[in-house]
Amino acid sequence: MKLTVLHYPDPRLRLTARPVKEVRDATRQIADDMLETMYHERGIGLAATQVGITKRILVMDVSEDKSEPLVLINPCILDKSGVIESNEGCLSVPGFYEPVRRASRIEIEYLDRSGKRVHAEWEGMHAVCAQHEIDHLDGKLFVDYLSSLKRNRIRKRIEKQRREIA
């Protein structure tokens, strides 16, 4: 089932997600719905908080052909190194892309959709996407890395677009 993506500056995007206590069928259904939503919206990642669910679940697929979906439950970054700057966009801030600096390599642990603990080391786009989505689970958006001037300009343009649609 396709879910509704919340858009900045919706205050629900600032909520901190709670850990999933046990991976059950309901958890897997949320992940499946999130994947469907992410693919429909043409994104490469989606955090549960972006669809109004305050659980520590994120999905991502950075493959060219969208054939490598990942489900991360209770993700935790154990280590970061290096620096990479890339233009980031966000399904919750549609139409805006800005350069953001992040770690180029991460060591991460999470539970997969079956509840199995996974330990991985990722570089490049996998690392950037995971950091972006984990930020969402902590109530942080990529616009928080921008200057207040840029952030306010984006907020005003989004609010203007909403008024024009209404």
Phi and psi in degrees as GROMACS dihedral restraints (atoms count N, CA, C in turn):
[ dihedral_restraints ]
;  ai    aj    ak    al  type     phi  dphi    fc
    3     4     5     6     1   -71.4    20    10
    4     5     6     7     1   133.5    20    10
    6     7     8     9     1  -101.8    20    10
    7     8     9    10     1   163.9    20    10
    9    10    11    12     1   -91.6    20    10
   10    11    12    13     1   125.1    20    10
   12    13    14    15     1   -83.9    20    10
   13    14    15    16     1   128.1    20    10
   15    16    17    18     1   -73.9    20    10
   16    17    18    19     1   145.9    20    10
   18    19    20    21     1  -115.7    20    10
   19    20    21    22     1   141.0    20    10
   21    22    23    24     1   -56.2    20    10
   22    23    24    25     1   136.0    20    10
   24    25    26    27     1   -99.7    20    10
   25    26    27    28     1    35.2    20    10
   27    28    29    30     1   -49.7    20    10
   28    29    30    31     1   124.8    20    10
   30    31    32    33     1   -63.9    20    10
   31    32    33    34     1   -20.4    20    10
   33    34    35    36     1   -66.6    20    10
   34    35    36    37     1   -20.5    20    10
   36    37    38    39     1   -70.2    20    10
   37    38    39    40     1   -14.1    20    10
   39    40    41    42     1   -93.8    20    10
   40    41    42    43     1    -0.7    20    10
   42    43    44    45     1   -75.2    20    10
   43    44    45    46     1   147.7    20    10
   45    46    47    48     1   -92.8    20    10
   46    47    48    49     1   129.5    20    10
   48    49    50    51     1   -74.3    20    10
   49    50    51    52     1   147.9    20    10
   51    52    53    54     1   -95.4    20    10
   52    53    54    55     1   146.6    20    10
   54    55    56    57     1   -61.3    20    10
   55    56    57    58     1   148.2    20    10
   57    58    59    60     1   -82.6    20    10
   58    59    60    61     1   125.3    20    10
   60    61    62    63     1   -77.0    20    10
   61    62    63    64     1   -38.2    20    10
   63    64    65    66     1  -148.9    20    10
   64    65    66    67     1   134.9    20    10
   66    67    68    69     1   -80.8    20    10
   67    68    69    70     1   114.1    20    10
   69    70    71    72     1  -124.2    20    10
   70    71    72    73     1  -178.7    20    10
   72    73    74    75     1   -58.3    20    10
   73    74    75    76     1   -38.3    20    10
   75    76    77    78     1   -63.0    20    10
   76    77    78    79     1   -37.5    20    10
   78    79    80    81     1   -65.0    20    10
   79    80    81    82     1   -44.9    20    10
   81    82    83    84     1   -63.6    20    10
   82    83    84    85     1   -36.1    20    10
   84    85    86    87     1   -66.8    20    10
   85    86    87    88     1   -40.6    20    10
   87    88    89    90     1   -59.2    20    10
   88    89    90    91     1   -46.8    20    10
   90    91    92    93     1   -61.1    20    10
   91    92    93    94     1   -42.7    20    10
   93    94    95    96     1   -62.1    20    10
   94    95    96    97     1   -43.8    20    10
   96    97    98    99     1   -64.8    20    10
   97    98    99   100     1   -37.4    20    10
   99   100   101   102     1   -66.4    20    10
  100   101   102   103     1   -41.4    20    10
  102   103   104   105     1   -61.8    20    10
  103   104   105   106     1   -45.4    20    10
  105   106   107   108     1   -58.2    20    10
  106   107   108   109     1   -43.4    20    10
  108   109   110   111     1   -65.2    20    10
  109   110   111   112     1   -46.0    20    10
  111   112   113   114     1   -59.4    20    10
  112   113   114   115     1   -46.8    20    10
  114   115   116   117     1   -65.7    20    10
  115   116   117   118     1   -41.0    20    10
  117   118   119   120     1   -60.9    20    10
  118   119   120   121     1   -38.9    20    10
  120   121   122   123     1   -85.1    20    10
  121   122   123   124     1    -0.7    20    10
  123   124   125   126     1    62.6    20    10
  124   125   126   127     1    40.4    20    10
  126   127   128   129     1   -99.6    20    10
  127   128   129   130     1   173.2    20    10
  129   130   131   132     1  -113.3    20    10
  130   131   132   133     1    -6.2    20    10
  132   133   134   135     1  -159.2    20    10
  133   134   135   136     1   154.6    20    10
  135   136   137   138     1  -156.0    20    10
  136   137   138   139     1   130.6    20    10
  138   139   140   141     1  -101.4    20    10
  139   140   141   142     1   148.6    20    10
  141   142   143   144     1   -57.0    20    10
  142   143   144   145     1   -35.0    20    10
  144   145   146   147     1   -63.5    20    10
  145   146   147   148     1   -23.9    20    10
  147   148   149   150     1   -72.1    20    10
  148   149   150   151     1   -15.7    20    10
  150   151   152   153     1  -116.5    20    10
  151   152   153   154     1    22.3    20    10
  153   154   155   156     1    77.7    20    10
  154   155   156   157     1    18.3    20    10
  156   157   158   159     1  -111.8    20    10
  157   158   159   160     1   117.5    20    10
  159   160   161   162     1   -92.8    20    10
  160   161   162   163     1    55.9    20    10
  162   163   164   165     1  -120.7    20    10
  163   164   165   166     1   149.0    20    10
  165   166   167   168     1   -79.6    20    10
  166   167   168   169     1    75.1    20    10
  168   169   170   171     1  -131.3    20    10
  169   170   171   172     1   135.2    20    10
  171   172   173   174     1  -140.7    20    10
  172   173   174   175     1   154.8    20    10
  174   175   176   177     1  -126.3    20    10
  175   176   177   178     1   152.6    20    10
  177   178   179   180     1  -158.3    20    10
  178   179   180   181     1   154.7    20    10
  180   181   182   183     1  -155.9    20    10
  181   182   183   184     1   101.5    20    10
  183   184   185   186     1   -98.4    20    10
  184   185   186   187     1     7.9    20    10
  186   187   188   189     1   -70.9    20    10
  187   188   189   190     1   151.6    20    10
  189   190   191   192     1   -60.3    20    10
  190   191   192   193     1   -42.4    20    10
  192   193   194   195     1   -98.1    20    10
  193   194   195   196     1    11.4    20    10
  195   196   197   198     1    55.2    20    10
  196   197   198   199     1    46.7    20    10
  198   199   200   201     1  -115.7    20    10
  199   200   201   202     1     8.3    20    10
  201   202   203   204     1  -128.2    20    10
  202   203   204   205     1    60.9    20    10
  204   205   206   207     1   -66.6    20    10
  205   206   207   208     1   137.9    20    10
  207   208   209   210     1  -121.2    20    10
  208   209   210   211     1   139.4    20    10
  210   211   212   213     1  -117.3    20    10
  211   212   213   214     1   122.5    20    10
  213   214   215   216     1  -117.3    20    10
  214   215   216   217     1   118.7    20    10
  216   217   218   219     1  -112.0    20    10
  217   218   219   220     1   130.9    20    10
  219   220   221   222     1    52.6    20    10
  220   221   222   223     1    49.2    20    10
  222   223   224   225     1   -67.0    20    10
  223   224   225   226     1   145.5    20    10
  225   226   227   228     1  -141.6    20    10
  226   227   228   229     1   122.5    20    10
  228   229   230   231     1   -83.1    20    10
  229   230   231   232     1   121.9    20    10
  231   232   233   234     1   -91.2    20    10
  232   233   234   235     1   -30.6    20    10
  234   235   236   237     1  -156.8    20    10
  235   236   237   238     1   149.3    20    10
  237   238   239   240     1  -134.2    20    10
  238   239   240   241     1   148.0    20    10
  240   241   242   243     1  -155.1    20    10
  241   242   243   244     1   162.2    20    10
  243   244   245   246     1    70.8    20    10
  244   245   246   247     1   174.0    20    10
  246   247   248   249     1  -138.9    20    10
  247   248   249   250     1   137.3    20    10
  249   250   251   252     1  -137.3    20    10
  250   251   252   253     1   139.3    20    10
  252   253   254   255     1  -116.0    20    10
  253   254   255   256     1   127.4    20    10
  255   256   257   258     1  -143.6    20    10
  256   257   258   259     1   156.5    20    10
  258   259   260   261     1   -73.2    20    10
  259   260   261   262     1   121.3    20    10
  261   262   263   264     1  -109.7    20    10
  262   263   264   265     1   143.4    20    10
  264   265   266   267     1  -123.7    20    10
  265   266   267   268     1   179.1    20    10
  267   268   269   270     1  -157.2    20    10
  268   269   270   271     1   136.9    20    10
  270   271   272   273     1   -63.0    20    10
  271   272   273   274     1   -23.1    20    10
  273   274   275   276     1   -88.3    20    10
  274   275   276   277     1    -7.0    20    10
  276   277   278   279     1  -132.8    20    10
  277   278   279   280     1    64.8    20    10
  279   280   281   282     1   -63.1    20    10
  280   281   282   283     1   138.2    20    10
  282   283   284   285     1    86.6    20    10
  283   284   285   286     1     1.7    20    10
  285   286   287   288     1  -119.7    20    10
  286   287   288   289     1   133.4    20    10
  288   289   290   291     1  -134.3    20    10
  289   290   291   292     1   129.7    20    10
  291   292   293   294     1  -142.0    20    10
  292   293   294   295     1   150.1    20    10
  294   295   296   297     1   -71.3    20    10
  295   296   297   298     1   133.5    20    10
  297   298   299   300     1  -133.8    20    10
  298   299   300   301     1   138.4    20    10
  300   301   302   303     1   -96.6    20    10
  301   302   303   304     1   131.7    20    10
  303   304   305   306     1  -141.3    20    10
  304   305   306   307     1   172.4    20    10
  306   307   308   309     1   -66.4    20    10
  307   308   309   310     1   139.6    20    10
  309   310   311   312     1   -84.7    20    10
  310   311   312   313     1   -16.8    20    10
  312   313   314   315     1  -139.2    20    10
  313   314   315   316     1   137.7    20    10
  315   316   317   318     1  -133.9    20    10
  316   317   318   319     1   153.3    20    10
  318   319   320   321     1  -111.1    20    10
  319   320   321   322     1   127.7    20    10
  321   322   323   324     1  -136.0    20    10
  322   323   324   325     1   148.7    20    10
  324   325   326   327     1  -126.6    20    10
  325   326   327   328     1   144.9    20    10
  327   328   329   330     1  -162.7    20    10
  328   329   330   331     1   169.5    20    10
  330   331   332   333     1   -98.3    20    10
  331   332   333   334     1   139.1    20    10
  333   334   335   336     1   -86.9    20    10
  334   335   336   337     1  -175.0    20    10
  336   337   338   339     1   -65.4    20    10
  337   338   339   340     1   -17.6    20    10
  339   340   341   342     1   -92.7    20    10
  340   341   342   343     1    -5.5    20    10
  342   343   344   345     1    93.7    20    10
  343   344   345   346     1     3.9    20    10
  345   346   347   348     1   -78.5    20    10
  346   347   348   349     1   136.2    20    10
  348   349   350   351     1   -73.7    20    10
  349   350   351   352     1   131.4    20    10
  351   352   353   354     1  -120.6    20    10
  352   353   354   355     1   134.9    20    10
  354   355   356   357     1  -118.2    20    10
  355   356   357   358     1   126.7    20    10
  357   358   359   360     1  -141.9    20    10
  358   359   360   361     1   158.0    20    10
  360   361   362   363     1  -121.9    20    10
  361   362   363   364     1   125.3    20    10
  363   364   365   366     1  -124.9    20    10
  364   365   366   367     1   150.1    20    10
  366   367   368   369     1  -128.0    20    10
  367   368   369   370     1   167.0    20    10
  369   370   371   372     1    59.7    20    10
  370   371   372   373     1  -133.7    20    10
  372   373   374   375     1   -63.0    20    10
  373   374   375   376     1   -36.8    20    10
  375   376   377   378     1   -58.8    20    10
  376   377   378   379     1   -45.7    20    10
  378   379   380   381     1   -65.8    20    10
  379   380   381   382     1   -44.2    20    10
  381   382   383   384     1   -63.4    20    10
  382   383   384   385     1   -47.7    20    10
  384   385   386   387     1   -62.4    20    10
  385   386   387   388     1   -45.6    20    10
  387   388   389   390     1   -60.0    20    10
  388   389   390   391     1   -43.0    20    10
  390   391   392   393     1   -63.5    20    10
  391   392   393   394     1   -42.7    20    10
  393   394   395   396     1   -59.8    20    10
  394   395   396   397     1   -47.0    20    10
  396   397   398   399     1   -72.7    20    10
  397   398   399   400     1   -36.2    20    10
  399   400   401   402     1   -65.3    20    10
  400   401   402   403     1   -36.2    20    10
  402   403   404   405     1   -55.0    20    10
  403   404   405   406     1   -44.8    20    10
  405   406   407   408     1   -56.5    20    10
  406   407   408   409     1   -43.1    20    10
  408   409   410   411     1   -63.9    20    10
  409   410   411   412     1   -21.9    20    10
  411   412   413   414     1   -98.2    20    10
  412   413   414   415     1     9.8    20    10
  414   415   416   417     1    79.9    20    10
  415   416   417   418     1    20.0    20    10
  417   418   419   420     1  -114.7    20    10
  418   419   420   421     1   142.1    20    10
  420   421   422   423     1  -116.2    20    10
  421   422   423   424     1   158.3    20    10
  423   424   425   426     1   -61.3    20    10
  424   425   426   427     1   -26.5    20    10
  426   427   428   429     1   -66.7    20    10
  427   428   429   430     1   -18.5    20    10
  429   430   431   432     1   -68.7    20    10
  430   431   432   433     1   -17.8    20    10
  432   433   434   435     1   -84.9    20    10
  433   434   435   436     1    -7.9    20    10
  435   436   437   438     1   -91.7    20    10
  436   437   438   439     1   166.4    20    10
  438   439   440   441     1   -65.4    20    10
  439   440   441   442     1   155.9    20    10
  441   442   443   444     1   -61.8    20    10
  442   443   444   445     1   -32.1    20    10
  444   445   446   447     1   -61.7    20    10
  445   446   447   448     1   -49.8    20    10
  447   448   449   450     1   -63.9    20    10
  448   449   450   451     1   -42.1    20    10
  450   451   452   453     1   -61.8    20    10
  451   452   453   454     1   -44.9    20    10
  453   454   455   456     1   -66.4    20    10
  454   455   456   457     1   -36.9    20    10
  456   457   458   459     1   -63.9    20    10
  457   458   459   460     1   -42.4    20    10
  459   460   461   462     1   -63.9    20    10
  460   461   462   463     1   -46.0    20    10
  462   463   464   465     1   -59.2    20    10
  463   464   465   466     1   -44.3    20    10
  465   466   467   468     1   -65.5    20    10
  466   467   468   469     1   -39.0    20    10
  468   469   470   471     1   -67.3    20    10
  469   470   471   472     1   -37.7    20    10
  471   472   473   474     1   -66.3    20    10
  472   473   474   475     1   -44.7    20    10
  474   475   476   477     1   -63.0    20    10
  475   476   477   478     1   -38.0    20    10
  477   478   479   480     1   -64.6    20    10
  478   479   480   481     1   -43.2    20    10
  480   481   482   483     1   -61.1    20    10
  481   482   483   484     1   -39.5    20    10
  483   484   485   486     1   -64.4    20    10
  484   485   486   487     1   -41.7    20    10
  486   487   488   489     1   -63.7    20    10
  487   488   489   490     1   -39.0    20    10
  489   490   491   492     1   -68.1    20    10
  490   491   492   493     1   -33.7    20    10
  492   493   494   495     1   -72.8    20    10
  493   494   495   496     1   -37.8    20    10
